[in-house]
């Protein structure tokens, strides 16, 4: 006996608050550090591409030549419990390995991607965006 084909499953409809709550796990607050000193704060988001996890942030967060700004570490504050947003911990991300920067960048764009080992993120409650969640390339989005 053949079974009837099943309709594709639609993602659940989220309330405004549920949608905003999910962003808590996509966006990461960043403390920019130079040695033991905090040099500034920023934000980034997680992106999953071809089985690799990345933190995406602005290039001026990791390097700004005009201001002679070269931090060495980013400290992320990440949730450790998806049900309790007050539980979190820090994750240190070194910006250089053997004096070579660890980020990837596209010339003339204020954007970088830093690969993070997925196994190191296992203790955190994070969500990563992926290309399936991006709008199609032919969609025109107005400014603002």
C-alpha positions as a printed NumPy array, in Angstrom:
array([[ 0.   ,  0.   ,  0.   ],
       [ 1.471,  3.342, -1.058],
       [ 1.457,  6.215,  1.379],
       [ 0.296,  9.666,  0.396],
       [ 3.054, 12.235, -0.067],
       [ 3.431, 14.55 ,  2.888],
       [ 3.311, 18.301,  2.536],
       [ 6.577, 20.06 ,  3.35 ],
       [ 6.732, 21.166,  6.953],
       [ 6.385, 24.904,  7.442],
       [ 8.503, 26.543, 10.124],
       [ 6.429, 27.519, 13.159],
       [ 5.018, 31.035, 13.172],
       [ 6.814, 32.98 , 15.869],
       [ 5.464, 35.802, 17.943],
       [ 7.388, 39.071, 17.868],
       [ 8.89 , 38.272, 21.289],
       [ 9.871, 34.722, 20.236],
       [11.622, 36.136, 17.168],
       [13.52 , 38.675, 19.278],
       [14.439, 35.978, 21.814],
       [16.047, 33.923, 19.024],
       [18.261, 36.884, 18.119],
       [19.835, 36.609, 21.569],
       [21.472, 33.416, 20.326],
       [22.482, 34.711, 16.873],
       [24.048, 38.022, 17.901],
       [27.077, 38.094, 20.174],
       [28.289, 41.054, 22.242],
       [32.026, 41.533, 21.722],
       [34.588, 43.092, 24.01 ],
       [37.589, 44.24 , 21.954],
       [40.831, 43.673, 23.858],
       [44.405, 44.76 , 23.438],
       [46.414, 42.833, 25.98 ],
       [44.668, 43.216, 29.356],
       [42.901, 46.43 , 28.285],
       [39.392, 46.72 , 26.893],
       [39.666, 48.864, 23.765],
       [35.977, 48.949, 22.853],
       [32.789, 46.993, 22.36 ],
       [31.011, 45.697, 19.282],
       [28.62 , 43.02 , 18.095],
       [28.825, 40.164, 15.634],
       [26.65 , 37.308, 14.49 ],
       [27.162, 33.616, 13.829],
       [27.002, 32.262, 10.297],
       [27.207, 28.638,  9.181],
       [28.677, 28.002,  5.707],
       [29.834, 24.747,  4.119],
       [30.075, 22.937,  7.467],
       [32.1  , 25.785,  9.044],
       [31.006, 28.153, 11.81 ],
       [31.992, 31.828, 11.578],
       [31.691, 34.945, 13.681],
       [30.929, 37.847, 11.338],
       [31.676, 41.405, 12.448],
       [32.956, 44.681, 11.062],
       [36.563, 44.925,  9.916],
       [37.136, 48.035, 12.037],
       [36.524, 45.812, 15.091],
       [39.691, 43.788, 14.364],
       [41.864, 46.372, 12.606],
       [41.763, 50.067, 11.784],
       [45.016, 51.276, 10.255],
       [44.14 , 54.999, 10.2  ],
       [43.778, 54.977, 13.978],
       [46.692, 52.567, 14.53 ],
       [44.169, 50.19 , 16.121],
       [45.305, 46.554, 16.284],
       [43.575, 44.603, 19.07 ],
       [44.705, 41.03 , 19.721],
       [41.655, 39.356, 21.263],
       [37.878, 39.416, 21.094],
       [35.954, 38.296, 24.161],
       [32.46 , 37.072, 23.381],
       [29.779, 36.827, 26.048],
       [27.576, 33.864, 25.145],
       [24.526, 32.189, 26.656],
       [25.049, 28.758, 28.207],
       [21.364, 27.974, 28.77 ],
       [18.726, 28.525, 26.075],
       [15.925, 28.737, 28.679],
       [17.688, 31.076, 31.126],
       [19.221, 34.136, 29.48 ],
       [21.012, 35.103, 32.695],
       [23.377, 32.11 , 32.395],
       [26.353, 32.975, 30.214],
       [30.11 , 32.701, 29.97 ],
       [33.009, 34.23 , 28.069],
       [34.783, 32.852, 25.024],
       [38.184, 34.26 , 24.039],
       [38.949, 34.547, 20.347],
       [42.588, 35.241, 19.46 ],
       [42.886, 37.455, 16.372],
       [46.391, 36.301, 15.419],
       [48.029, 32.894, 15.156],
       [51.792, 32.888, 14.583],
       [51.548, 36.632, 13.844],
       [49.057, 36.032, 11.027],
       [45.481, 37.345, 11.263],
       [42.836, 34.624, 11.593],
       [39.987, 36.46 ,  9.887],
       [38.856, 36.408,  6.285],
       [37.902, 39.624,  4.575],
       [36.831, 40.955,  1.237],
       [38.81 , 44.012,  0.078],
       [37.036, 47.376,  0.376],
       [34.339, 46.02 ,  2.696],
       [34.028, 46.712,  6.406],
       [33.277, 43.059,  7.105],
       [35.268, 40.062,  8.371],
       [34.519, 36.412,  9.104],
       [36.446, 34.516, 11.759],
       [36.157, 30.743, 11.786],
       [35.38 , 29.242, 15.175],
       [35.801, 25.508, 15.856],
       [32.282, 24.11 , 16.237],
       [33.342, 21.77 , 19.043],
       [34.39 , 24.785, 21.14 ],
       [30.868, 26.207, 20.822],
       [29.153, 23.025, 22.073],
       [28.806, 24.409, 25.614],
       [27.045, 27.556, 24.403],
       [23.449, 28.109, 23.305],
       [24.077, 29.784, 19.964],
       [22.218, 29.857, 16.651],
       [23.952, 30.469, 13.369],
       [22.385, 31.953, 10.284],
       [22.975, 30.201,  6.968],
       [22.596, 30.964,  3.275],
       [19.098, 29.4  ,  3.348],
       [17.958, 32.29 ,  5.543],
       [19.263, 35.043,  3.252],
       [16.922, 36.801,  0.847],
       [17.178, 35.773, -2.812],
       [19.714, 37.786, -4.851],
       [17.009, 39.323, -7.058],
       [15.145, 40.843, -4.081],
       [15.629, 44.598, -3.809],
       [15.657, 45.833, -0.22 ],
       [15.217, 49.547,  0.41 ],
       [17.522, 51.395,  2.79 ],
       [16.3  , 51.833,  6.328]])
